[in-house]
């Protein structure tokens, strides 16, 4: 089942307070399809099952919190932008599963 789970991250304008984190956690975890939520300095990452809930639905839930979140952090250095771009491309190409060298080599031989 872990292979079906995806992640989406939102960034807040300011560091979230404990009350904001608790209200966000309780609201989001009550939604069907969201399996985990993690908070860092100004970010909130949600692990979800795309067959049960979409990114758009998660975004709508986040809007109900009255906390200003965005899909991309406001200030990023060149390395962080590069890492985020690489992570997005890897997610699009390989999904959430780990890379299996046997599968990659088999696909290369077919080409």
Number of C-alpha atoms within 10 A of each C-alpha: 5 10 10 12 19 18 16 14 17 18 21 18 13 12 13 19 9 9 9 14 16 12 12 21 17 12 14 20 15 10 15 11 18 21 15 14 19 12 16 10 10 15 20 20 15 22 17 24 20 14 9 11 14 14 15 9 12 17 15 11 15 19 12 10 14 10 14 12 20 15 12 14 16 9 8 11 8 8 9 12 14 12 12 13 12 12 12 13 12 13 14 10 9 12 15 15 12 8 11 9 9 8 9 10 10 10 10 8 7 6 5
